[in-house]
Amino acid sequence: MTAQSKWIEHWDPENETFWREGGEKIARRNLAFSVLSEHIGFSIWTLWSVLVLFMGPEYGLTPADKFLLTSVVTLVGAVVRVPYTFAVAVFGGRNWTIVSASLLLVPTIAAFAVMKPGTSFHTFLWIGLLAGIGGGNFASSMTNINAFFPLRKKGWALGLNAGGGNIGVPVIQLVALAIIGASGGPRVLLGIYIPLILVAAILAAVFMDNLTSVKNDTGAAKDAARDAHTWIMAFLYVGTFGSFIGYAFAFGQVLQVQFGRTPLQAAYLTFIGPLLGSLIRPVGGWLADRYGGARITLWNFVAMAAATAVLIVAGRQKSLPLFVSVFIALFALSGLGNGSTFKMIPGIFQRKALAEGLTGDEAVAYGRRLSGASMGLIGAVGALGGVAINLAFRQSFLSSGTGTGAFTAFLAFYGLCFAVTWAVYLRRPADRTHTDTSASEATPHLGYAEV
């Protein structure tokens, strides 16, 4: 590879000599700037969870309008994850990072132009749809970094990449808090991020690389889509990541509508939950490494259900301290579950490889191929949970003026996730070969542990 071409013809990270003599340095450099781009992508995706806090009565929007607005943003972010997953192989990791970062200018500049009282709700909806593209950066970034690192380093690299992106949610909320506290308006926030997007795109162009060895294996995607475990794990990821991103969009609005908090009062609290949920994600992977992903996921859903039940009580008693503290705990649990559910995926496909009679490197290659392809689909479906959460809050506030109905639905869903996890991955049927896929029994070196 030359600095001018930005294409690396030979890439063999599994070769320890190659890795030690320059491969690791190149991979870490690409990781750093991938994290930056994905971080800003998450910030722009969740931008409207912050902007709605600025939109007072003069904007003419009801709480139901705001929940619908954040729902469509979440929906687009989930859907675009599928094409973004495969864009790296088509355009190159560096090239697509430049494009995907630059595309963030479109919703940010558009929001800057229309963010004022008198703008129609439908205009805000269309601009919100554009902001959804920020959700796709996660999928392409993970696919790109996955190609740079050896199998023994993927857990650390992908965990860092994912966590660095997720932290974009609390960071933009903290920036908004500072702006609201200084009596600034939403255009100040947008004005800060426009140059940051340009910086991310320029740094990607200067410091990142493409790998010619990355090819788009459409057969793997088709095989993963045909496998029932892909969709079972996608369902469980709806309960974990769907909760994380859905609550990130909705938390501030719930505090305003149900507890009468001002935008500044809400902003003081909204960033804490997403921050903890982002930081604890690798811990979920580590616990899954030690105790088994299915077991951690199972008991995590128990804890999420218990926290949701307490939220129902706190809402009925109008206890803001209890409500906020337990909601923050629910964020942390969703982050923990993000790590444990993704830890399960390689173990599941490794067990399937062994069940089909594959051994050694052949079994490893099979598991890597299907688990890698399934992660994009699982991530996309999981993000749809954020749509459901915001729509549930919208309907609940329309019907009763509180979020109790929505929380009751979430409690039932977490119970269903518990049942599915136990029935598919922890129950001990007569034929354990195909059903007992606890991550604790996966080969240790199949380690997408902290994704």
N, C-alpha and C positions, 0 to 999 in steps of 0.2 A: 504493500500500500504506500502511496505517496500522499503528502499533505495536500497536494493539488487535487488529486482525484477524489479523495474522501471515500473511496471504495477499498475494502480489504478483501483481497483475493483468497488468501489462505488464513483460516481461523480454526485453531485446534486447541481449545481451552482444556480439554481432558489430558493433553500432553503436559506433564508437570514442568518439563524443561521450557516448552513454549510459554507456558503461563508465567513461570518465574522470570524469564528473560524479556518480558515486555507485554505479554498478553494481559496480565493482571492490571498493569498501569493503564492500558487502553480501556479495559472493561470498566474500571473504576471511574475514569474520566467520563465515559458515556453514561454511566449510572448517575453521576452528579448532575449532569445537565438534563438528563431524562427526568429526574426527580423535580428539578426546577420547573420544567414545562408542565409536568403532570400536576404539580402543586398549584400552579396558576390556573390550570384547567379546572381543578376542583373548586377553586375560589370563584371562577366565573360561572360554573354550573350552579353553585349555591348562592350566587349573587342576589337572586330575587328573594331569598329567605331574609336578607338584610334590607333590601330596598323597600319591601312592604312595611317595615317598621317606620320608615320615613314618611309613608303615604297616609297622612292624616285625613280628617273629614273633608278637607278641601279637594281631595282627589275623587270623592264621590264613589268610593269602592266599599262594598260591604265585606264583612269577614268571609262570607261564602265566596265572593269574587276573589279574594286574596288566596284562599285555599285552592280554588280552581286554577289560579295562575301558577302557583308553585307546583301543582300536580302536573301541568303540561310540560313545565321545565324538566321535572323528574322523568316524565315519560320519554321525552326526546333523548335525554341522557342515557336512558336504558337501551333504547332501540339502536342508537348509533354505535353502541359498543360492539355490535356484531360486525359491521363492515370495517370498523377501526381495527378489530382484531387481526384482519387479514391484509390491511393496507400496508403493513411493514414489509411483507413479502413482495408486494406489487411495486412499491415505490422505493424501498430502502428505509432503514430505521432513522437515519439522519434526515433524509429528505422528507419523510412523513412527519417527523417532529417539527421541522421548520413549517410545513404546511399547516399542521394541526394547531401549532402555537399561533401562527399568523391569523388563522380563521377566528380565533378568539376576539380579534379586533372588531369583527362584524357586530356581534351582539353588544359589545361594550360601547362602541361608538354610537350604535343605534339607540341604546338605552340613554346615553348622554344627551342625545338629540330630543327624545320625547319625554324625559323625566320632569314633568311639570304638571300642575293642576290644569284641568281642561282637556287633557289627552284622553281619548276614549278607551274604555276597557278592552275593546277588541284590538286596539293598537298595542296595548300592554301585553295582551296574549300573544300576538305575533312576535313581538320582541322577545318575550319569554321563551317561545319556541326556539328562537335562534340561540339563546343562551344554553340550551340543552346540549349543544355540541361539546361543551366543556366536559361533559360526562364521558365522552368517548375517549378522551386522552388517556384515561386509566388503562383501557384495554390495549391500545397500541403500545403504550409505554411498557406494560408488563410483557407483552409479546416480544418487544425489541430487547429488553434487558435479559429475558430468559435465554436468548440466543448467545449472549456475550459470556455467560458465566458457566463454569464446569458444574457438573451435577452436585459435587460436594459443597459448592458455594451458593447454589440457587436459593436455598431457604433464606439465608442471610440477605442476599442481594434483592430478592423479590419482596421480602418482608420490609426492608428499608425503603424500597421503591414505593410499595403500597402505603406504608405509614407516612412517608414524606408527602405523598399526594393527599391522603385523607386529612392531614393537618391543614391543608388549604381551607377547610371548612371553618375551624375556629379562628384561623388567622384573619380571614376577611371579616368575621364577626367582631374581632378585637379592633380592627381598623375602623369599622363602623362605629363601635363604642367610642373610640377617641374622637371621631368626627362629630357624632351627636353631642358628646360632652363639650366640645368646643363650639357648639351651635352652628356647625357646618351642615350643608345640605347633601343630598344624594349625588349631585354632580361632582362634588369634591372627591367622594369615594371612587367614582368612575374615572375621574381625571388622574387619580393615583395609579390605577391599574392599566390604563392605556400605554404609558411608557414601559411598564413592567413587562407587558406582553411583547412589545418590540424587543426589549432586552433579551427575553427568553428565546425568541426566534433567531436573533443575531448570534447569541452564544451557541445555540444548536448548530447553526451554519458553520461557525468557526471551529468548534471543538468536538463535534460528534462525527461518527463514521457510519457507513453502510457496510453490511456483510453480504458478499455475493453468494455465500453458502446458504443463505436463508431462502428457502423455496416454499411456496404456498402449497401445502399438502391438503388439497380439497377432499381427498379420500378420507383423511383422518377426521375432518369435520363431519363428513357424512356418517362415518362409523360411530363417532361420538354422539351424534344426534339420534342414531338408531338405538343407542344403549339406554336402557331404563335408568341406570344409575345416574346418568347425566341429569335427567329430569328430577329424580328424587333429590339429588344434592342441590339442584337449582331451587327446589321447593324449600329446602332447609335454609338456603342462603337468602331466600325472601325473608325468612324470620330473623336473620342476623343482620346482614348488610342492608336489607330493605328497611329494617327498623332504624338502623343508624342514619341512613340518608333521609328517610321520611321524617324522623323526629328532628333532624337538623334543620329541615325546612319549616317544620311546624311549631317547634318549641316556643319561639318568640311570639308567634301569633296566639298560641294557647294562653300564654301569660297575659297578653293584652286583653283578649276577649273574655276569658273565664275569670281572671283575677284583677282586671282593670289596671294593669301596669302601664306606665307611659313607655314610649319607645326607649328612652334612656334607661329606665328601670329594667326593662326586658333585656336590653343589650348588655347590661351588667352581668346577666346570668346565662345568656344563651350560649356563649362560647365554651363554658366549662365542660359541659357534657360531651360535645364533639371532640374536644381536646383529649379528655380522658379516654374516650372510645378509640381515638387514633393511636394514642401511646400504648394502650394495653393490647392492641392487636397481636404484636409478636409474643406477648405472654400467653395468649391463647394457643398459639402454635407450639410454644415451649411445653406447656402443660399437656398438650395433645401428644407431643413426642414422648413424654414421660409416662402418661397414664392411658393413652389411647384417645384418638380424636372423637370416636363415637361416644365414649363415656363422658368426656368433657362437654361435648355438645348436648348430650342428654340432660345432664344436671344443670347446664347453663340455661336450657329452656325452662327447667323447673324454677330457677331463680328469676328468670324474666317474667314468668307467669306470676310468681309471688310478688314481685315489684309492681306489676301492673295492677294486681288486686289492691295493694296498698294505695296506689294512685287513685283508684276509684273511691276508696274511703276518704283520702285526703281531699279529693274534689268535692265530695258531698259535704264534708265538714268545713270546706273553704279554708283549709290550713295551708297557707302558702309555704311556710318553711318545710313542712313534711312533703308537700307536693314537689318542690324544687329538689330537695335532697334525694328523694327516691327517683325522680326523673333522671337526675344525673347518674345515679347508680344504674339505671336501666341503659343509659348510653354506654357506660363502661361494660356492662354485660353483653351488649350488642357487639362491641369491639372484641371482647374475648371470644365470642362465638364466631366472629369473622375468621379469626386465626384457626380455631379448632375445626370448623367446617372445611376450610381449604386444605387443612392438613389431611383430612380423610381421603381426598380425591386420589392422590397417587397410590395410597394403600389399597383402595378399592380396585383400581385397574391393574395393580401388580398381582393381587390375588386372582383376578380373572385370568391373567396371563399364566399363572401357575396352574389354575384349574384346567386350562386348555393344553397342558402338557409342555409349556415352554419353560426353559431353564436358562440360567446364566445371563449373558449379555442380551440374548434374544428376548428373554422375559422383561429385562430392564427397558429395552428399546420399545417393546409393545406398550408397557405401562406409561412410558414418557410420551409416546405418540398420542395415545388416547387421552391421557390426563391433561396434556397441554392443549389439545383441541377442545376438550370439554370445558376448560376454565373460561374461555371467552363466552360460551353459551350460558354457563352458570352465572357468570358476572352480569350478563345482560338481563337474564330473568330475575336475578336477585334484586337488581335495582328497581324492577317494577313494583317491588314491595313498597318503595317510597311513594309511588303513585297512589297505591291503595290506602296508605296511611293518611295522606292529605285529603283524598276523597272521603274517607271515613270521617275525619274531623269535620269536613265541610258539611256532610249530611247530619252529623250529630249536633253541630251548632245550629243548623237550620231547623232541626226537629225539636230540640229541647233547650237550646241556649247554653249547653255545657258539653264537655268532651266525654262524659260518662259512657254514652252509647258506643263511642269509638273504642274506648279502653276495654269495654266489655267484649267487643269483637276481637281485639288484639289478644285478650286473655284466652279466649276460645282457640284462636289460631296457634298460640304458643303451646297449648295443650295438645293440639293436633300434631304439631312438629315433634313434641315429645313422643307421642305414640308412634309416629312414622320412624323416628330414629331408633326406638327400641325394637319395633317389629322387624325392620329391615336389617339393622346392623348389630343389634345386641341380643336378640332373642336366639335361643339355642335349638334350632330345629334338628331333625334327624340328619339332613344333608347339610353339613356346615361348609362344604367346599365353596358353594356359590353364594352363601348368605352371610357368613361371619367375616365381615370385612373391616373389623376394628383396626384403626391405624396403628395400634400398638403391635400388631402382628405383621405390618408391612416391613419390607426390607429397609433397613435404616438409611441406605444411600438413595432411596427414592424420596428425596427431601425437599418438596415444595412446602416446608413446614410453616413458614411465616408469611405466606402470600396473603 
